[in-house]
C-alpha cells in the first residue's frame, strides 16, 4: 500500500524518474555523512560502486529522454 501511495505521489515519465533519482541520492548521501560522522570507515570500493550506479542512472534517464523526444 505504501508503494502505491508513493507511486501515485509522483508523476510518471522522465519527471518521476528524476524525482526518484534525487530521493535515492539524498538518502545515500545522508547515510555516507552519518557513517563518517560516527567514525565508520567507508571502503573505497563502495564509493566506486556508488558512482557507477549514479552514472548508470544518468545514462538510462538520458536514453529515455532521447527516445521519448524523437
N, C-alpha and C positions, 0 to 999 in steps of 0.2 A: 504494500500500500504506500509506503514511503517513497519507493521508486516511482510509482505512478504520479504522486504529488510533485516530486522533483521534476519529472519529465514534463508535466503539464505547466510548471512554473517558467520554463524557458522556451523560447521559440525554436522551431526546428530549422534545419539548414545550417548554413555557414555561421550564422549568428549564435545558434545554440552550441555548435562545436567550439567557437571562440570563447563563449562563456564557460563551458565546461573545462577547457584548457586552462583558463585563468584560475578557476577554482582549484583544480588539481595542483597547479604550480604553486598557488598560495599555501595550500596545506603542506606540500613537500618542503617549501621554504621555511615555514614555521617549525616543522619537525627538525630541519637542519639547524636552525637557530637555537632551538631548545636543547638539542644534543650538545652543541658546542658550549652553550651556557652552563650545562651540567657537567662539563668536562669529559663527555663521551667522545672518544676519537672516531671520526668517520673515515673508513678506509678509502683510499684513492679510487679503487675500482668501483665503489658505489657511486662516487661523483661522476666517473666516466660513463657508467650505465645510465645515470640520470640524464646526462647531456645527450646521449644517443637517443633516448626516449623523447626528449624535447625536440630534437631535430626531426625525428620521425613524425611527430605530431604536426609540426610546422609543414613538413613536406606533404603529408596527407591532406591537410587543410588547403594548401596551395593547389594541389591537384583537383580536389573537389571544387574549389573556386573556379579553376580554369574550365573544368568540364561543365559546370552549371552556366557559365557565361559564354560558351561557344555556340 
